[in-house]
Amino acid sequence: MAVSCRRENSRSSMVAGRDFNIMKDITLTSGSTYPPSIAMEEFNGCLESIDVVELSSHGCLYTWGPRLMAHPSYEASFSQAWGLVDMEGSVLDRLFRRLKRVKQELGKFNQGSLSEENLVLESNQRSDLARLSRAELEFLKSRARITWLEQGDFDTRFLNMSVLAYRNKQQISMIMGADGVTCIEPKGIEDVILGFYKGLFTSSGALSECKRQMIRGSISKRIPRGACDLLVAQPSLQEVKEAFHGMPMGKCPGLTD
């Protein structure tokens, strides 16, 4: 902002040029956001308190970006361009020549560091980076997919081995019949077990004494002693009727029921 003020006890004018972070009026903004009103009020109050007047201006509003100031050689070039102007002429003339010199230096920056060639080069490098990033992502996805398949294969194999071990543990793989013959075939094991339970009852329907003692010896450790007699006792006629009438339709009672 350029302001002019009257020195105390002097008829000469003083011109000051400065960049401020706040503006005087809301109409000076060119962006989509508005500055805080409290800051503008404080800024206007400061200008009134020191009795300064803003110089009139016309044309486009000046906007700037920090990308120029971030350049490593910006400060040295700007200071050199600002100090090359001679000190002859009025204050406004010297200010005009300095601004013109700085504008020329900024033009060199625009043609050099910020030229179209550099922008194209940067755009190409960004495209290459994006392409390599996508290729890296696809590579990581493929590696993750392979790892998942391998780990999934191991998990499936472990599950199958666990199920097989559980079946082997719960399954009867060998049994010896009453005649002393060992059976390892599933059909033979099934026949031996069915024959054993079918032979618990004699043809007259009563349990033999040796089988009664065998049953008591095998189940006495798992149930109360008083329940052994109930398990080996002869069922009553009422219990037989209830079991018979409680069977579902299409079920025929047999030796296995």
C-alpha positions as CSV (number, residue, x, y, z in Angstrom):
1,M,0.0,0.0,0.0
2,A,1.3,3.4,-0.9
3,V,0.4,6.3,1.4
4,S,1.2,9.9,1.6
5,C,1.4,12.0,4.7
6,R,2.4,15.5,5.8
7,R,5.4,15.7,8.1
8,E,5.0,17.7,11.2
9,N,6.3,21.2,10.9
10,S,7.2,20.7,7.2
11,R,5.6,21.3,3.9
12,S,7.2,18.4,2.1
13,S,5.4,15.1,1.5
14,M,6.6,11.6,2.4
15,V,5.7,8.5,0.5
16,A,5.8,5.0,2.0
17,G,5.3,1.7,0.3
18,R,4.3,-1.4,2.3
19,D,2.6,-4.7,2.0
20,F,-0.1,-5.4,4.6
21,N,-1.8,-8.6,5.6
22,I,-5.2,-6.8,5.7
23,M,-7.1,-4.4,3.4
24,K,-9.1,-1.2,4.1
25,D,-12.3,-2.2,2.4
26,I,-14.2,-5.4,1.6
27,T,-14.5,-4.4,-2.0
28,L,-10.7,-4.8,-2.5
29,T,-10.8,-8.5,-2.1
30,S,-10.6,-10.8,-5.1
31,G,-10.9,-14.2,-3.5
32,S,-13.9,-16.3,-2.3
33,T,-13.1,-15.7,1.3
34,Y,-13.5,-12.4,3.2
35,P,-11.1,-10.9,5.7
36,P,-12.2,-10.4,9.3
37,S,-14.1,-7.1,9.8
38,I,-12.4,-6.5,13.2
39,A,-9.0,-6.5,11.6
40,M,-10.1,-4.0,8.9
41,E,-11.6,-1.7,11.6
42,E,-8.3,-1.8,13.5
43,F,-6.3,-1.1,10.3
44,N,-8.5,1.9,9.3
45,G,-8.2,3.2,12.9
46,C,-4.5,3.0,12.7
47,L,-4.4,4.9,9.3
48,E,-6.6,7.6,10.8
49,S,-4.6,7.9,13.9
50,I,-1.3,8.6,12.0
51,D,-3.1,10.9,9.5
52,V,-2.2,9.0,6.3
53,V,-4.1,9.0,3.0
54,E,-4.1,6.2,0.5
55,L,-3.0,7.0,-3.0
56,S,-5.5,6.5,-5.8
57,S,-4.9,3.5,-8.1
58,H,-6.5,2.0,-11.1
59,G,-6.2,-1.3,-13.1
60,C,-6.2,-4.8,-11.9
61,L,-5.7,-5.6,-8.3
62,Y,-2.3,-7.0,-7.4
63,T,-2.2,-10.6,-6.1
64,W,0.8,-12.6,-5.2
65,G,1.8,-16.1,-4.2
66,P,4.5,-17.4,-1.9
67,R,6.1,-19.6,-4.5
68,L,8.3,-16.8,-5.8
69,M,9.5,-15.9,-2.3
70,A,10.3,-19.6,-1.6
71,H,12.8,-19.6,-4.5
72,P,16.4,-19.7,-3.1
73,S,17.6,-16.8,-5.3
74,Y,14.6,-14.6,-5.0
75,E,15.7,-12.5,-2.0
76,A,19.1,-11.6,-3.5
77,S,17.7,-10.8,-7.0
78,F,14.9,-8.7,-5.5
79,S,17.3,-6.7,-3.3
80,Q,19.7,-6.1,-6.1
81,A,16.9,-4.9,-8.5
82,W,15.5,-2.7,-5.8
83,G,18.9,-1.0,-5.1
84,L,20.0,-0.4,-8.7
85,V,17.8,2.7,-9.2
86,D,19.5,6.0,-8.7
87,M,18.3,8.4,-6.1
88,E,17.6,11.3,-8.5
89,G,14.1,12.6,-9.0
90,S,11.0,12.8,-6.7
91,V,9.9,10.1,-4.4
92,L,7.2,8.9,-6.7
93,D,9.7,8.8,-9.6
94,R,12.1,6.7,-7.7
95,L,9.3,4.4,-6.4
96,F,8.1,4.0,-10.0
97,R,11.6,3.1,-11.3
98,R,12.2,0.6,-8.6
99,L,8.9,-1.1,-9.2
100,K,9.6,-1.2,-12.9
101,R,13.0,-2.8,-12.2
102,V,11.6,-5.3,-9.9
103,K,8.9,-6.2,-12.5
104,Q,11.6,-6.8,-15.0
105,E,13.4,-9.1,-12.6
106,L,10.2,-11.0,-11.9
107,G,9.7,-11.4,-15.6
108,K,13.1,-13.1,-15.8
109,F,12.0,-15.4,-13.0
110,N,8.9,-16.2,-14.9
111,Q,10.9,-17.1,-18.1
112,G,13.5,-19.0,-16.2
113,S,12.5,-20.9,-13.1
114,L,8.7,-20.7,-13.8
115,S,8.9,-21.1,-17.6
116,E,6.6,-23.3,-19.6
117,E,9.4,-25.8,-20.3
118,N,9.8,-26.4,-16.5
119,L,6.1,-26.7,-16.0
120,V,5.9,-29.3,-18.8
121,L,8.9,-31.1,-17.2
122,E,7.3,-31.1,-13.8
123,S,4.0,-32.4,-15.3
124,N,5.8,-35.2,-17.0
125,Q,7.6,-36.1,-13.8
126,R,4.3,-36.1,-11.9
127,S,2.8,-38.4,-14.6
128,D,5.8,-40.8,-14.3
129,L,5.4,-40.7,-10.5
130,A,1.7,-41.5,-10.7
131,R,2.4,-44.3,-13.2
132,L,5.1,-45.8,-11.0
133,S,2.8,-45.5,-7.9
134,R,0.1,-47.4,-9.7
135,A,2.6,-50.1,-10.8
136,E,3.9,-50.4,-7.2
137,L,0.3,-50.7,-5.9
138,E,-0.5,-53.5,-8.4
139,F,2.7,-55.3,-7.5
140,L,1.8,-55.1,-3.8
141,K,-1.7,-56.3,-4.5
142,S,-0.4,-59.3,-6.4
143,R,2.1,-60.1,-3.6
144,A,-0.7,-59.8,-1.1
145,R,-2.9,-62.0,-3.2
146,I,-0.2,-64.7,-3.4
147,T,0.5,-64.5,0.3
148,W,-3.2,-64.8,1.0
149,L,-3.5,-67.8,-1.2
150,E,-0.5,-69.5,0.4
151,Q,-1.7,-68.7,3.9
152,G,-5.3,-69.8,3.0
153,D,-3.8,-73.0,1.6
154,F,-2.0,-73.6,4.9
155,D,-5.2,-72.8,6.9
156,T,-7.2,-75.2,4.8
157,R,-4.6,-77.9,5.1
158,F,-4.5,-77.4,8.9
159,L,-8.3,-77.5,9.1
160,N,-8.4,-80.7,7.1
161,M,-5.7,-82.3,9.3
162,S,-7.5,-81.2,12.4
163,V,-10.8,-82.7,11.2
164,L,-9.1,-85.9,10.2
165,A,-7.3,-86.1,13.6
166,Y,-10.6,-85.5,15.4
167,R,-12.4,-88.2,13.4
168,N,-9.6,-90.6,14.0
169,K,-9.8,-89.9,17.7
170,Q,-13.6,-90.3,17.9
171,Q,-13.7,-93.2,15.5
172,I,-13.3,-96.9,16.4
173,S,-10.7,-98.2,14.0
174,M,-10.3,-101.7,15.5
175,I,-12.4,-103.9,17.7
176,M,-12.2,-107.5,18.9
177,G,-15.3,-109.6,18.8
178,A,-16.5,-112.2,21.4
179,D,-14.8,-114.9,19.4
180,G,-11.4,-113.2,19.7
181,V,-11.2,-112.1,16.1
182,T,-10.0,-108.5,15.5
183,C,-11.9,-106.5,12.9
184,I,-10.6,-103.4,11.2
185,E,-13.1,-103.0,8.4
186,P,-15.9,-100.5,9.0
187,K,-18.6,-103.0,8.1
188,G,-17.1,-105.7,10.4
189,I,-16.8,-103.2,13.3
190,E,-20.4,-102.2,12.8
191,D,-21.5,-105.9,12.9
192,V,-19.6,-106.6,16.0
193,I,-21.1,-103.6,17.9
194,L,-24.6,-104.4,16.8
195,G,-24.2,-108.1,17.6
196,F,-22.9,-107.2,21.1
197,Y,-25.9,-105.0,22.0
198,K,-28.3,-107.4,20.4
199,G,-26.9,-110.3,22.5
200,L,-27.3,-108.4,25.8
201,F,-30.8,-109.8,25.9
202,T,-31.4,-113.5,25.8
203,S,-34.2,-115.2,23.8
204,S,-36.5,-115.1,26.9
205,G,-36.0,-111.4,27.3
206,A,-34.0,-111.5,30.5
207,L,-30.4,-110.5,31.0
208,S,-27.8,-113.1,31.9
209,E,-26.0,-112.6,35.2
210,C,-22.5,-112.3,33.6
211,K,-23.7,-109.6,31.2
212,R,-25.5,-107.8,34.1
213,Q,-22.2,-107.7,36.0
214,M,-20.4,-106.5,32.9
215,I,-22.8,-103.7,32.3
216,R,-22.6,-102.6,36.0
217,G,-18.8,-102.6,35.9
218,S,-18.7,-100.5,32.8
219,I,-21.2,-97.8,33.8
220,S,-20.8,-97.7,37.6
221,K,-18.1,-95.1,37.4
222,R,-20.1,-92.7,35.3
223,I,-23.6,-92.7,37.0
224,P,-24.8,-93.0,40.5
225,R,-24.9,-96.5,42.0
226,G,-28.6,-96.3,42.5
227,A,-29.2,-95.7,38.8
228,C,-27.5,-98.9,37.8
229,D,-30.5,-101.0,38.7
230,L,-32.9,-98.8,36.8
231,L,-30.8,-99.1,33.6
232,V,-30.6,-102.9,33.7
233,A,-34.1,-103.5,35.0
234,Q,-36.7,-105.1,32.8
235,P,-39.0,-102.4,31.2
236,S,-42.6,-102.4,32.3
237,L,-45.5,-102.9,29.9
238,Q,-46.5,-99.2,30.3
239,E,-43.0,-98.0,29.4
240,V,-43.1,-100.3,26.3
241,K,-46.5,-98.8,25.3
242,E,-45.3,-95.3,25.7
243,A,-42.1,-95.9,23.7
244,F,-44.1,-97.7,21.0
245,H,-46.8,-95.0,20.7
246,G,-44.1,-92.2,20.9
247,M,-42.4,-93.3,17.7
248,P,-42.9,-91.1,14.6
249,M,-45.0,-92.3,11.7
250,G,-43.2,-94.6,9.3
251,K,-40.9,-95.9,12.1
252,C,-41.0,-99.6,12.6
253,P,-39.7,-100.9,16.0
254,G,-36.9,-103.4,15.8
255,L,-33.9,-104.8,17.7
256,T,-32.0,-101.5,17.3
257,D,-34.7,-99.3,18.8
